[in-house]
């Protein structure tokens, strides 16, 4: 293949024919045009006559140039020119394509796929081998990832499986693999970079320049980078404020302003809040407080940047970021008299930075739904309070008690260990021992990893009676081995005891920062989060490269809480949710504050380009079309030169006598008939299209969707129904063809058993024709699925604060929507093909509403089904069969249930209520295990 800048020729040898154009010019000049045929009268009548025009002896130069242009267009077209503004491959050696497929590449992955496809097409036309190297590790051994040259067709199959990874790239390891190549000749190296230096190490090491130098050792190098403003943004772990959650994001240093929207959602995918973050010019980081009531803020489990793909745009929150109220049991009048010395004062100061605090007696605090009840030294509780508190702990509460002189004299059963009477005094005038210091925390303690200050000493404590299980119950101890903090699980909760006071009367611990961190860890225990222990946490669900939550890959392994806090990210530990159902930990792409630094200066021999997004274009059709136009123009000129297209007076009489001007009559007739023909064409075209559409809808079973006028929504609806149709073809006896789009009031609806209508605020109100068509469709047995495409809360159908809910009320004005009820447990939709109780889509948790079966006219079959779970988003697949939208929070399992609901709905629309008969009840009960 010959390459000239962005232009290449598949058959360049045909261009040698251009050398024959001068010969063609000479032949056209020496060849006179065909002579005119004239009818001569008597010779004497010609004497003295001057001819009005003369026939030239040679062909005019401009006509020769036109025909030379025609020949050149044909020659160049047959040489098969290919225009590609993106990729050009020089040289003749192997092609080495290096792809950065880490987390930063996901935001603009489509441009990389197009460019990679163009490169492989060029390599295949040139019959050049391809070496494809991805810089993100995939968890395989080094022997399995050894690079080798492949034919372009085989490399294309490998490229189809290439996807972005949710972890950083490892360019040094890729450089080692490239150095191991044994190439016979210099290669052409194309580096599809993500535009960033090592983005998660907190610095800007020039590893990209070193990597580029390794590529230069292989041959000529081209690097593709992101354009200005296209580099990815990174969502940072939020900070906890007293009254808000501080959202943070980072970008590369830029002098232009920018903004993004962070969406906060709960564990069922329902959006709780959205917050706009704006970057000032020159700023690399931005922060904005998200202020919500504590009940809503504690429900947030996921933050993501709206409209941006990639693991860097997703952040999971666990109980470490939540603020659940801690109840403090009010003390006696002595504490009220000396508030700055009371235990409650020190507890409030230590707990306030990371939780909400509520005061009251035991019964009041339990009624308020606190997660932790912290109790200073109040002595043994009354029996009725102890019984109620024991039941509260059994249900999942955490009781945190502090020892003191009162507790040392009695026991109410709400203690993790049995105590000795009286307290142990160290460092007094009548004692031989000095105040004791804290011993290092054991690895299985919730306090593991906390730094011990040197100035903390305990002068008095309440001792525990020796027991065989005392070491297992001890979370912290003094250097002499006596316990300082003990705990015991009770049912779903915990009873925890600090064997000293919460003020400075018995120790210096309340004055240190260690006291705050210990309380933070204890409060976290109440929310199902163990501390930084060595216990292994298995992966529950992980992110893919596009930021979609799904089933963990086979390479994912369990990790410890310490590894999560250290931010260990890679093929073995991808970002996601780890732990058990009882206690989950969020493992995010970033655990600290990394820098995002664009790739800096590279060696001068490296050619830099920008992802332009242009596609490769074959110019052959355009050149042949231009050649055809020139040929037609040449034919018309030839006719005109011969007099057949003359418009002089008398030409019509010549045409009538059968002369060469007959073409004039035909031309004039065509001009006269052109307007009427155009009108007829415009009238018949619409009818022909309608006829073809009707035939297509009649001959095959098809699903249909309502056109909203929003291209993204319409494309997703088409892709969703296409994915559902493919599934129906594989799993059922239904053989649907491709779905069709309908415009209400214009297209006939009677051909479609199921009509999907996504609701958007941009849709205009229906006119009378559209309302009549939709009402006729519902009356005559059609099934309409209305999808609000937004997470719903509870059993609310029309949300006053929901734009889509308000749009639904406006759009259905005048539509005969029957009374609706939530799907009953025994409804046919729950057993039409699969046995279902929930009907998730892209979101989960929304209620599905159907026509009341007792009031349905069509033999009890509902004509209207309304929900908000965005089913088309869950069903949607691209041309390669890959899901187009993430299903949250359940991942691929939730998507499977969404598909099953789609199958049930189609079966319900096609077969009605036949599954409602009692013949199937025994089999259904048997499958349910009842």
N, C-alpha and C positions, 0 to 999 in steps of 0.2 A: 504494500500500500504506500503510495506517495503522499507525503504530508507537506502542506504549504501553510504554515501558521495554523489557524483553526480549520482550514479546508484540507480534506484528504480525498484521494481518488482510489476506488477499489480496483479499477482496471486502468492503470496509468499508461499502459502501452498504447491504448487507443488514442492518446493525445498526439502521437506521432502523425496521425492523419491530418492534424492541423497544418503540417508542413506542405500538404498538397493544396492548400487554399490559393496560393499564387497561380498554380496551374489552372485551377478552376476559374480564377479571375480571367486568365488569358483566353480560355475556351469560351467563356461567356462573352468576351468582347469581340472575338472574331466570328462568332456565330450570329448572323443577322436575324432579326425576328421574321416570323412567317409573313410573306407578301400578302397584300390585300387583293381580294378578287373584285374587279370593277367591270361593269357592263358598258362597253364603249358604243356610242352611236356612230353615225357616219363620220368619217375622218374630217370632212370639210367643216362639220359643225365644231370641231375642236380647234380649228385655226384661230390663233389670237387669244385663246383662253389661258388664263394663269391659274395653276392649281392652288386651292386655298391652303393646303398644307402638304408637306413632303414627308415621305417615310424615311427615317434616319437609316444610315448605312450600318450603324453599330448600335448595340444595346446601350441605353443610357447608363452612366456610371452609378447613379444612385440605385438603379434596379440591380445592377451587379453587386453593389454593396449589400443590398437587402438579401440577395440570394446567398452571398458569402456568410452573412449572419445566420441564415437558416442552416447552412452546412456546419458552421461552427457550433451552433446550439445542439445539433444532432450528435456531433462528434463528442463534445464535452459531456452531454447527457449519457451516452453509451459508456463513457469512462467512469461513470457512477461516482459523482462527487458527493462527499459527506461533509456537512458543516457541523462542527462541534465547537461551541464557544468555551467549553469547559476543559476537555482533556485532549492532549496531543501526545502521542508516543513517538519519540525520535529514536533513531538507532535501529539496530537489527538484532540485538541480543535479547536475553530473557527479560521479562518484565517482573519487577519486584514491587508488589503493592503492600504497603504497611498501613494498617488501619488502627487508629486509636478507637477502641470500642469500650472505653471505661464509662463511668457515670456521666461525664461531661459531654459525651457524644450523643446522648439520647435526645437532647432538645432539637437537634437538626439532623437526625438520622436519615430522613428521607433524601436530603441532598447528597449524603454520602452513598446511599444505595444507588441513586441515579448515576453519580459519577463513577462508581465502581462498575456498574453495568456497562457504561460507555467504554471504560478502559478495557474490560474483558471483550467487548465486541471488536474493538480495534485490534487487540492481540490475536483474536481468532481470525480476523481477516488477513492479518500479516503472518499467520501461522507461527506465532511466537509462544514459547512456553511461559507460564505464569507461576510465580511464587507468592503465595498469599500468607501474610503474617499479621496476626492480631496481637496488640500490645497488652490487653487485659488478660491476666491468667485465668485459666478455666478449671484449675484443680487437678489436672492430669499430671502424670510424671513427665520429666523432661524427655525421656526416650520416646514418649507418645506424641510429643509436640515438635519433633524434629522437622525442620522445613525441607521441602523437596519441590522440584520443578514439576508442574503438571500441565497437560494440555488445557487450553483456554476453556473448552467445554466442561471438563472435569472441575476446573477451578470455579466455574460459574455455579455448579452444584454445591460446592463448598461455600461459596459466598452467600447462597440463599439461606444457609443455616447460621450465618453470622448475625449476631444480635449484640446490642450494647449490654454491658455488665453493670451491676449495681455497686461496683467497687472501683478503686483507682486503677490506672494503667501501671504496668511495670516495664518501663522502657529499658532499663539496664539488662533485665533478663531477656528481653527481645533482642537487644544488641548482641548478647552472647549467642543466641540462636542464629542470627544473621552472620556472625563471624565464622560460624561452622560451615557455611555454604562453600561449595567448591565449584566456582563458575569458570567456564572455559573462556568467556569473553565478557566485556563490560556490559553491565545491565542498565536498564532504564528504571530508576526507582521513583515511585510516586508515594508520597507520605500523606495520607488523609488524616491530618492531625485534629485534635479537639481544641487547639488554640491556646492551651494552658501549659504552664510548667507543672511540676508535681504539686497538685492543689491541696493535698491533705497533710502535708508535713509541716505546715506552719512557716514555710520559708520560700525563697525564690532561688533555689539552687539551679545553676545553669545546666541541668541534665538534658534539656532539649538540644543545646548546642553540641554536647558530647554525643548525643544520639545521632544528630545530623552528620557529624563527622564520621561516625561508623557507616552511615548510609553512603557517604561520598566515597568510601573505600570500595564500594560495589560498582559505582558508575555515576552517571548523570542523575541528579536528584531534583525533584520538584516537590514542593510542600504546599498543601492547601490548608488555609486557615479560615476561621469564621470572619465575616465582615464586621465592621464597627457596629457595636450594639447588639450583635448576635451571640456573644459569649454567654454561657449559662450563668444563672444566679443560684445562690446557695442559701438554703434555709438553715439558720443556726438554732441551737437549743435555746428555748426561751428562758427568761429569768423570772423569778417569782417575786412579786412586790406585795406589799401589804394588802393592796386593794385591786391589783390587776396582774395580768400575765403580760410580760414584756416580750413582744414578738420581735425577732431580729432576722435580718437577711444581709447577705454580702454579695458584692459583684466585683469585677475588676475595676481598677482605678480608671475613671472616665471623667471628662470635663463636661459632659452633657447630663441633664437631669433624666431621671428614669423613675418608673413606678411599677409596683406589682400589687396584686391582691392575694392575701393569705386567707385561705378558707379553713375554718375549724369545724370538725365533725366528730360525732360520737362513734361508739363501737358498732353501730348499726348503719353507718354511712350517712346519717342525717346531718345536714348542715346546721350548725348551731349559730355561727356568726361568721362574718367576713370583715376583714380589716385592710384598709389601703395603707401601703408602705411606700414612701417616696424617698428617692435618693437625691440629695442636693448635688449641684455641679461640683465635681472633684471629690465627692465622698464615695468611699468604698463600702461603707456599712450604714445601715439605717435601723432604727428601732421605733416601735410604736406600742403604746399600752393598749391592751384589749381588756376593757372593763366590763365584767359580767357579774351577775349574782353568783355567789359561791356554788349554788346548786347546779347552775348551768356550766360554770367553769370546771367543776369536777367531772362533768360528763365528757369533756374533750379528750379524745384519745388519738387524734390525728390532725396534723396541720399540713397543708400542701399549698403550693403556689398555683393559683388558678390559671389554666391554659398552658402550663409548662410540664413537659414530660421529663422523667428521670428520677433516679433515687435521690439526687440532691435537692429536688423540689418537694420531698416528702419527709415528714418528721413525726415519729410516734411519741406519744406521751404516756407514761405510766404513773403510778402513784407517787413517784418522786416529785412530780410537778403539780400535784393536787393539794388543795388546802381544805382538809376536812376539819370541822370544829372539834376542839379538845375542850372537854368540860373540866373545870376546876371546882372541887367541892369547897364551899365557903367554910372558913375557919371560925374560930371563936372570937369573943370580944377582945382578947389580948392582941390578936393579930390586927384587928381594926384599930386598936389604940396605937400600935407601932407598925404602920404599913410598910415602911422602908426596910424593916427587919424581918418581916413575915415571910414564910415559905411561899405564899401565893405571889408575893412581889417578884421573887427570883424566878419562879416558874413562868409568870407572865412575860418577863423580859426575855427569857430563853425561848419561849414558844412563839412569840409574836412574829418573828421574821418569816416563818414558813407555815403558819396555820392560823385558823380562826379560834378565838378563845371565847368560851361561854362560862358564866358563873352561876352557881345555884346549888341546891341540895341534890342528893342522889336521885330522888324521884324526878325532879325537874330536868336534870341533865339527861336522864334516860328518855324522857318524853320528847326532848328536843332532837333526838337522833344523833348524838355525838358519837364519834368513832372511838375516842379515848376518854376515860375518866381518870384524871390525875388527882390523887388524894394525899394531902400532907398528913402529918402525924396527928390523927384525930382519935387514936385509940381504937379499940374494938367497936364494930358497928352493932346497932340494935339488931335482934334476930330478923325482924321483918325486912329491914333494909338489906341485910346480908343475903337473905333468900332472894329478893328481887335482883340484887346485883349479881348473884351467882347465875340466875337465869339469863340475865343480859350478857354475861360473859359467854355462856354456853352458845348463844346465838351469834357470836362473832365479835363482841366488844373486847377492848383491851383495858384492863384495870392496872393503873400504874400507882403504886403506893410508895411512900417514903417513911422510913423508920424514924423513931424518936423516943423520947421517954415514955409517952403514953402507950405506943404500940409494944414497947419492950415489956410491959406489964400484963399483957393479955393477948388472946388470940381468938379471932372470929371465924376461922376456917377459910378466909379468902387470902391466903398466903401461899406462895409456891413451895416454901420449906417450913419446917418446924423451927421455932425460934427458942433460944435460951432466955430465961428470965433475966432482966436487967441488961445493961449495956456495957460494952467493953471500952474502957478509957485508956488512951495512949498519950504519953507526953505530959501527964499531969505532975504535980509536985510529989505525989505519993506513989508514982509508978516508976518502974525501971526501964520502960520502953519509950522510944521516940515515936512521933507521929509516923504512920506508915504511908508509903507511896504506892501508886498503882503499878501492878504488874502488866507486862505486854499482853494484849488481847490474843486469845487463841484463834487459829484460822477458821474454826467453825462458829465463832461468835458473830453476832450481828454487828459488833463494833470493830471487826477485823479491818485493819488498814488505817485506823485513826491514829494520829500522832499523839504521843503522851507528853504533856508539858512537864517541865522539870520542877515547877513550883507548886504542884498540887499535892497536898498531904491530907490525910484523914486522921483526926485525933480521937474520934469516938465512933463506934459502930454497934449494931445489934448482930450478934453471932447466930449462925444457924447450927442446929443440932447435927452432928455427923450422921450421914446416911450413905447407903451404897449408890444412890442415884444423884447425890449432891453434885459431883463433877459435871454430869450431863445438864443439870439445871443452872449451872453457874455461867453467866455471860461475862462477868468482870470480877477480878479478885485483886487483893493487895499482894505486895511482895512476900508476905508471910504465908500466903496460900488461903487466907480467909476470904469468903465471898463478899463482894461489894454489891453486885447486881445478880439476882436470881430470877428465874422465870419458869413457868410451867404452863403448858397448853391445857385448856379446859374446853372441851367440845370444839367449837369453831373459833374460840377466842383465846386470850392469854391473860394470866395473872402475873404481874411483874412487881418485884420489890427491890428498891434501892435501900441498902442496909445502913443508910445515914440520912441526915435531914436534907431538906431542899434549900435550906439557907446556910449561912456560914457558921452556925452554932457548933456543928460537929466536923466540918471539913471546909477546905478551900475550893472544892470542886465547883460549886455554883458560881464562883468568880471567873472561871476559865471558859475558853471557847470550846473545850472538850465537852463541857456540860451541854451546850447547845447541840453539838453534833450527836451526842448520845441520845438526847431526846428526839432529834430528827429521825434517827434510826429506829427508835422504839415506836414512834408514831407511824413510821412506814410499815412496821410489822403488822399493825392493825389493818392495813389496807392490802394485805396479801403480798407484800414485798419483803423478802429476806434481805439482810444486809449483804455486804461484800464478802460473802462466805465462799468456801471452795466447792460448794455443791454445784453439780452440773445442771445446766438449764437446757433442755432439748429445744430445738426450733419448732415452733407451732405453725407459723406462716412467715414467709419471707417476700421481699420485693424482687421483681425482675428489673432489667435495665431500664424499662420505661416507667418505673414507679408503680407498677401494678402488684397488689398483694395476692399471693397465691400459695400453692403447696410448696414446701421446701424442696430444693433439688436433692438429688441423691448424694451430692458432695457435701451437703451441709451437715455439720456435726454440732454436738452440744458444746457449750462453753460456760465458764463461770461468771459470776457477777463481777468479779475483779476484771476479767477480760472485757466485759461490756463497758465498765467505767474507763478502761484503758483505750477503748475504741479499736479493738482488733477487728478489721474488716477485710474480707477476702472470700475466695471460693468456699473455704471451709466454714466461714462465719458471715454469711451475707446479712445485710440489714433486714430487720423484721421484728417479729415478736417471739420471745423465747420464754421458757418456763413451763408451767402447768396451768390448767384452768383455774386452780386456786390462787396462784400467784404468777403474774406475767411481768416480764421486763422488756422494755423497749430497747432495741439495739439499732442505733441510727448510724447513718453514714459518717457523721461527724459527732465527736464527743467534746471537742474543744473549740477553738477559734482559729481555723486555718485561714491562710491567705489565698486569694485567687490572683495569680500573676500570669498575664499573657506571655506567650513565648517571646523571648527577647531576641537579641541579635544572633543571627546564624552565620555560618561560614559564607563568604561571598559567592562561592560557586553554587549555592543552593538557590533555585528559582522559586520565588514565592508567588502564589496565586490565591484567589479568593473563591470560595464556593459561590458560583453565580447562579446555580439552579437551572441553567439552560440544558435542554435535552438535545441529543444528537439528532440531526435532521438530514434525511436523504433528499438531495436536490434533483434527482432524476425526474420525478413527476413534474416538478416546476419547469425544468428545462424543456422537457418534451411538450408541455403545454404551451410554453413560449414559442417553440418551433412550429407547433400547429397553427398558432395565431399568425406567425410570420408567413407560413405557407398559404394560409387563406388570404392574407393581404397581398401576397405576390400573385395569386390567381386573379383577384379582383383587378389588380393593376394591369395584368396581361389582357384581361377582357376589355378593360378600358382602352388600352393602346390599340386593340384591334377594332375598336369602334362599337363593340357590343354593349357597352354601358354608357354610350353617349346620351346626354340629355339635351342636345341641340334641337331646335325646331325641325320637324320632319322625321325625327328618330322614331316616333310612334308609328308614322306611316310606313317606315322601313320595317318595323317589327310586324305590322299587319300584313306586309307583302311577303312575310316569311324570311326576311333577311336575318343577319347576325344579331340585330337589335332585339330579337325575341326575348333576350334576357332582361331588356328594359321593362317589357310588359310584365314579366314575372316578378321583377323587383318592385315595380309600382304596386302590383297586386298584393305582394307580400306586405308592403308598407301600409296599404289600406286595410288589410285584414289583421295587421298586428295588434291594434288595440282590442278588437273584438276577440281575437284568439287569446290575448293575455287575460281578458275578463273571464273567458270560458275556462282557461287554465286555473285561474284563481278560484273559480267556483267549483271546479271538479276536483282540485287538489284536496280541499278540505273534506269533501265527501269521500274521496278515495282513502284518505288517512283514517277517517272515521270507520269506513268499511273494514279496512285492515285491522284496526284496533278491535272492532266488534268481533271479527273472525278470530283474532288471537285470544280474546277473553272467553269466547264460546267454546273453542276447540280444546282448550286446556283449562284445568283448574288452577286458578291464580289467586293469590292474596293481593290486597290493594291497600294503599295508604293515601291519606289526604295531603295534598300539596299545601304547605304552609307559607311558601314564599321566602322562607329562610333557608338558604342553600345548605348550611351545615346540618340543619335538622332534617331536611328532605333527603340528603345523602345518607344520613344515619338511618332514617326510616327504610330507605331502599336496601341498604346493606343489612339491616336487622331482619327484614322479611326474607331477604335472600338466604341468610343464614338459617332461619327457621325452615324455609322451604327445603334446603339441602338436608336438614336433619329429618324432616318428615319423609323425604325420599329414602333415607337410609334405614329408618326405624319402623315405618308404618307402611300400609298399603296405599297411602295417598301419594300421588305422583304430581306434585305441583310444578308448574312452569315458573319462569321468572315473574316476580311481582310487578304490578303496574301502578303508576301514579294516577290519581283522579283529582279533578277539580270539581268541587261541589257546584251544582247548577249547570255544568257544561257537559260532563261525562256521565254516561249511563252507569248506575250502580248495581243494577239487578244481576249482573254476571258474577259478582264476587260474594262468596259466602261469608268472608270476614273482612271488615274495613277497619284499618288502624288509623286513629286520628291523634297525632301529637299536638299538644296545646302549647302555643307560644304567645307572649303578649303582643307580638308584632302583627298577628293576624287581624284582618279587618272583619267587621261584622258581616254575617251572611245576608245576602239579598233574598228576596222572596222566592226566586227560582231555586236557589240553593237550599233554602229551608224546606220547600215543597219536595225537592228530590230526596232529601235526607229523611223526611217524614214518611214518604212512600217506601223508601228502602226498609225502614224499621217496621212499618205495618205489614209488609209483604214477606217478612221472615228473615231479613238480614241481621247480622250480628255486628255491632259497633263497639270497638274497644277504644275508649278515650283514655289517654295517658297524659297526666300533668307533668311528668318527667322531673320530679323534684322529690326529695325526701319528705315524707309526711310525718306528722306527730300525732300519735294516738289514733282515734277513730274519726278525726276531723276530716270532712270531705272538702268543704270549700273554706279555705283559710282566708280570713279577712286581711291578713298581712301578706298573703302570697300573691304575687303578680299573676302567676299562672292560674291560681284559683279564681281571681277576679276576671281573668280573660275567659275562663270556662263559663262563668255566669253570663258574660256578655255574648259569647259565641253561641251558647245554647238557648238564647232568647228566641222563642218561637218554635223550638224543637219540642216535640211531644216526648219528653223524657219521663218514663214511668216511675212510680215510687221505688226507691232503692233501699237495700238492706245489705249489711255485711254478709259475705258468703256464709251460708249456714254450714255446719259440719257435715251434713249429709247431702249437700248439693252435688249435682251431677259433675260440676267442674272439678270436684275433689277426687273423682274416680273414672273420668271418661276414658283415660288410657293408663295413666299412672295414679297411684294413691298419694294424694297430697293433702297437706293441712296448711301449708304456707305457700305464698305466691310471689317469691322475690323476683326482682329484675336486676338492673344495674345497682339499685338501692334495695334495701330490705327494711321491713317494718311498717310500710304503708298498708292501709286496709283496702281490700278489694271489695268493691260495691257492685252488686248485681240487681237486676229487676226482681222484685218480690215474687217468688215462685207462685204464691197463692193468687197473685193478681195478673200473672203473665197471660197474654192472649194466645200466643202461638204454642198451644199444647204445653204450657208451663215452661217454655224455653225463653230465657232472657234475651231481649233484643239489645240491651245496653249493658256494658261492663265498664266500670270506671275505676281507675287506680292512679298511682303516682310513682311507681317504682322504676320507670324508664325501661320497659321491656325491650324495646328496639335497641337500646344501648347495650343490653346484655347479649342480645342475639347477633349483633352486627359483626361481620367478618369482612376482611379485605379480600383481594383477588387471590391471595395465597392461602386463604382459609384461617388467618390469624385473627384473634379477637381485636376489635378496634377500641374498646373502652374497658376500663377496669371495673370489676364487680366488687363493691365494698359493702360490708367488711369481710364477707365470706370467701372471696376469691373464686377459684374455679369450681369449687363445690356449689357455691351460690349460683354460678352461671349454669351449671348443670340443672339445678332446680328451676331456674328461669326457663331453660329449654323445655323442661318437662311441663311447666305450666303452658307454654306455647303449644305443645302437642295436645294437651288436654283441651285447650281453647279451640283449636282447629277441629278436633274431633267433635267437640260440643257443637260447633257451628255447622258441621256437616251431618251429624247423626242425631242431633237433638237430644232428647231425654231417654233414649232407649236403655242407657245404663242405669236408669232409675228403677227398673223393675226389680222384683225380689229374687229373680233366678240367681243373680250373682252374689247375693248377700252371704251365703255360707262360705264361698271361696274368699270373699273380701275379709270376712271375719277370721278365717283361717290364716290369711296372710298378715293380718294385724296382730295375730297372736292372742286373740281374745277367746 
